[in-house]
Amino acid sequence: MAVVLALALAFFVGGGWVYAGQIRDGALASKAPGTPALQSRVLAVGDHSITLARDPASPRELTSPGTWGLRWAAGYGRLGAIRSLGADRVERDFTRLEGTAPRVGERSAVDGYAWPADPSLAAGRPAREVTYPSPLGPVPAWLVRGRRDTWVILVHGYNAARAETLRTLATVARQGYPALAIGYRNDPDAPRTPDGLRRWGATEWRDLEAAVGYALGHGATGVVLVGYSMGGAVVTSFLLESPLAARVRGVVLDAPALDLGAVVDNGATDRDLPLLGTPVPPALTEVAKGIAGLRYGLDWGQLDYLDRAGRLTTPMLVFHQTGDPTVPESISEALAAARPDLVTLERFGGDGHVQSWNVDRPRYERAVRAFLERVAPAAAA
């Protein structure tokens, strides 16, 4: 019996220590945003169409209905409706947005941002790089001016580029709202903390508070906040912690990671134990989370914003895909169930993360426009 207990202790302590390190690497470490590899070969380019090679290793977005970005060495475009689908190729509607046209034979990559990293192009009017004074130092942001006095502040997700926010920025800018797409601590071009770790809103809300202060100091009478994934946690933490939360007229969340513990639990279901090849048992996940809390200074309860949903007072529009593999839809469902008086939940199909816009762009943009007119109508301009 003593041997069995010793082996069990070694398994949970040793395995928990290793898995805690994986939690750090996969959910806390700050890294530069990655770019998809150029792998899909261009077979033909028409006036408004493009044909791309496909194989079993192709990204699922290549043949997924909806609206997607396409990047190649000298330009960027957008994929639309599928015209034809074969075993080794797909033909789709295509619009070039930036750069020179793709050449037959060169490689391309599909992404979900659907805009090149040029906020002026997305907004349809000039944008400029500004900095706002966070507690750690100057942080960059994109600013698009508008005619209304409610500003929309957009917050990207975990290790994502600011370009992640351009899908919504394009919509709000065309409605006349000034838009501020912000970076925050530990981004590649922002101040770093000593440990360089993402804190899922526990500390980043102070940067958002500084950005709200910047907007209020430059003419805004109120703000609407938009958060993607971890950005949703940053927004919600700000609502719970900052005195400036009273100036927020509405919130838009896309696949919000409002319970990091649940996100880690969900990710564990897709992991197997080394050598054994069996799924990670829930008990080991709990041990690993406990060890990670001690090693990296995490308060898992503090990162469960659902537990404090009763303190929220701001109208919210929430988007989530039913098959999200990263942040389970159950998190947004729990938020809507806890605050049906505040939350409008828009469910979209598909198995992507923060890709509801891509799945049904017209529906997504209609919902955003209607929400903004409800919480910050033109009469307030």
N, C-alpha and C positions, 0 to 999 in steps of 0.2 A: 504493500500500500504506500509506503514511504517513497519507493521508487516512482510509482505512478504519479504521486503528488509532485515530486521533484521535476519529473518530465513535463507535467502540466504547467508548473510554474515557469519552467524554462521556456516552454512554448509561448505562453502568453506574454511573459516579460520580454523575451527575445524578439518574438514576432511583433509584439506591440511596439517595441523600440524601432524596429525596421519600418513598420507601417507608418509610425509617426513621422519618420523622415520622409516617407513618400507623401504624406499629407502636406508637409512643408513644401516639397518640391512641386507638387501638383496643385496646391490651393493657396499657398502663402507667398512663395517666392515671386519677386518682381522680375519680369523678363521683358525684353523688347518685343513688341508685337511681331509675330511671324507673318510671312507672306506665302501664299500657296505656290508650290513648285509648278513651273511651266512644263506641263506634261501632255496636254491635249493638242495633237497636231492638227493644224488647219488644212482641210482638204479642198475647200472652195470658198470663194467670197463673191457674193452677188451684190446688187444695189442695196437691198434691205434684208439680206440673209447671209448666213454663214454655215458651212458644213464642217463639223469637227469629228475627228476619229474618236472612237470609244472602245474600251476593252474592260475586262473585269476589274482592273485597278483604277478605272476612272472615278472621279468624285461623283457622288450621287446627284449633286446639283446639276451636273452636265445634262442629265436626262430628267430632271424634276420639272414639272410644270411651274410656271411663275416667272418672276423677274430676277435676273442674276447679273452680276458684273462679269466681264471678261477682260483679263489683263494679258498683254503680250509685251515684248521687249520695248516697243516704241509707242505704245498707246494703250487706250482703255476704251471699252465699249460696253454695251448692255445686250444681254440675251433676253428674248421674249418668247412668244409662243413656239411650240415645237411644230415644225412643218412636216417632218418625216423622221422615222426612227428605224434604223436598221441594226443588224447584229454588230456591225463594226463602225457605225457612224450615226450622227444625228444632225439634222438640218433645223435651224431655228431662226426666227426673226432676229435681226441684228441692227443695232444703231451704234455708230462710232461716236464717242463723246470727246476723246482727247487724243492727240498725236496723229501719227500716220497710220494708214490702213494696214491691217495684218496681211502678211504675204503667205501664199500657199506654201506649205512645208514647214513653216515655223511653229513653235510651241506656244501654247497659251495656258492660262489658268482661270478657273471659275472661282468667284468669291461672292459672299453674301452682301457686301457693302453696297454694291451696285452704283457707286459713284467713285471717280478718282479722288484723290486726297486734295481737292480744290474746292473749298467752301463757296467761292464765288460762282463756280459752275453750278453747284447744287442750289444755291440761293437764287440764282438768276440776277444777281446784282453784286456790287463789290463787297468783299469781305476783307478783313485785315487781321493780322496777328497782333494781339495785345498781351499784356501781362496783368495779373491781379496779385495783390500782396497777401499771400497766405502766411500763416504763422511761421512757416519754415523758410520763407523767401519768395521771390517772384515766381509765378507759375504761368505758363503760356495758355492762351485760349484764342479761339477764332471768334470774332465779333462781326455780326451782320446787323446793320442799322435797319430800323423800321419806323413806321408812322405811329404805332400804338405805344401806350405807356406801360403796358405789361410786357416784361421781357421773358423769354423762354430760355432756361439754362439747361444744357444737356450734359449728361455725365456718362462716360463710356464704362464698359465692364472690365472684368479681370484681364489684365495684360492685353487689352484691346487697344487699337489705335483710335484717335479722335474721329477718324473717318467713319467709325461705326455709327456715329450719331447723324450722319449726313442724310440718311433716309428721312428722318423726322425733321431735321433742320430745313430741308427743301420744302416740306409742307408748310411749316409755320412761317417761314420767310415769305412765302407767296401769299400768306394771309396778312402780311404787314407787321408781324410781331418781330421786334428785335430779337436776335438769337445769340447766345453765348455758349459755345461748345468748349468745355474746360478740360484741361489736364488736372492732375492732382499728384500728391506726394508719391515718390518712387516711380513715376513715369520716367522714361529715358531723358526727357528734356525738362524735368522738374526737380526740385530739391529732394534729397533722399534722407530717410531716417537712418540711424546707425545700424539697425538690423536689416533694412531694406525689405521688410515684409509687408505684404498687403494685410490690412486689418479688417476688411469687409465692413467698413463704415464706422468702426469703433473710434478711429482717429481721423479718417478721411473727411468726416462730416465738417471738421473745422475748416478744411480747404473750401468746401462748398459754401460754408457760412461766409468766408471771405469773398467768394465770387458773388454771392447774393449782395453783400455789402458793396461790392464794386458796381453792380447793376443799380442799386438804390442811389449810389453816389453819382451816377451818370444819367439820371433822369427817369429811372423806373419808379413807378408807384407801387408795383407789386410784381410777383414773378410766378411763372409756372415752371415746375421742375420735371425733367425727363430723365429716367435712369434705366440703363440696360444691365441686366444680370447683377453683378456686384454693384454696379452703379445704382441699382434699385435699393440695395442695402445702404449705400451712402446717403441717398435721398431720405430714406425712412429714418435712419439714425439722426440726420439733421432735423427732421420733423419732431423727433422725440427730445432732442437735446438743446436746440438753439432757440434763443429768444426771438430770432428773426423768422422763425417758423410762422409767426402771425402774419407775415407779409406774403405768404404763399397762397395763391388763389386756386391752384389745382396741381395735380401730380399725374404724370403718365409713366407707367412702369412696364417694361418689356421683359418677360421671363425673370422677375425679380428674385434674387437669391436672399430671401428674408430669414433663412435658417441655415447657417453654414453646416451645423451638425447634420441636418437632413440631407444636404447636398453631399456631404462626405459619406453618409450611410448609403445613399443612392449609388455613388460611384463604387462603393465596396461590392455591390452586387455584381459588378462586371469584372471583378478581380479574382484571380485564382491564387492559391498558395503556391509559392515556389516548390519545386520537386514533387509535391503531392498532387498538384493539378486540381485540387478541390476548391470550391468557393470559400472565400474568407468568411468565417463564422461571425455572426453579429457580436458575440461576446468579445472576440478579438478586436473588432472595430471599436467597441467601447473602451477597451483597454488602451488601444492606440490613441484614441481621442484624449483620454486622460493623460497619457504620457506627453502628447503634443501640447496639451494645455500647460503642463509644467515646463516643458522644454522651451516653448515659444511664447509663453505669457498670454495664452488664449483663455478668455472667459466665455465658454460655449453658451452660457445663459444670456450673456450680453449680446451675443450674435444671433439670438432667436428673437427677431423683432415681432414675430407673430404673437409671442407671449405678452407683448405690450400693445397689441393692436387696439385695445380699449382706450388708450390715451390719444389716439389719432383723431384729428378733427377736420382734415382736408379732403375734399372730393378727389377720387382716384379713378383713372381709367387704366385697366390692367390688360395686357395682351399675353397670351401664353399658348404654345402649341401642345397638343394633347400627347404627343410622343417625345417631348423634350428629353434627350438622353443625359443632360447635364444638370439642370434644375427641374425637379419633377413638378408637373402641373399641380400636384396636390398642395404645394405651397401657396400658389395663387388662389386655389379653391378654398383653402383654410382662411386666407385673408378676406375673401369675399363673404364667407360664412360668418366670420367674426364681426365684419362691419358692412352688412348689406345696405346700411344707410349712406355709406360713403363710396363703396366700391362698385364699379361697373366692370365685369369680367368679360372679355372678348376672347373666346376660344377659337383657335385655328387648328386645322389638321396638319399633318406632317410630323417628321421626327427630327427636326432641326432645333437649334438653340438660337434665340433672338432672330428668327427668320419668318415671323408672322407676316411682316411687310412683303417679303419675297413671295410667299405663298399666295397672297391675295392683296396686291398693292392698292387697288381701288377701295376695297372695303376698309383696309387699315387707315388710309388717308381720310376717308369719309368720317370714320370714328374720331380721329384726331381733330379734324376741323370742327365737328359738331361739339366735341368736348370743350375746345378752346372758346368757341362762341358762347357756351353755357357759363363757363367760369370766369372768362375775361372778355366780355362782348365788346363789339366795336364802339358801343356808346360810351365805354369807359376810356376811349382813346382821346 
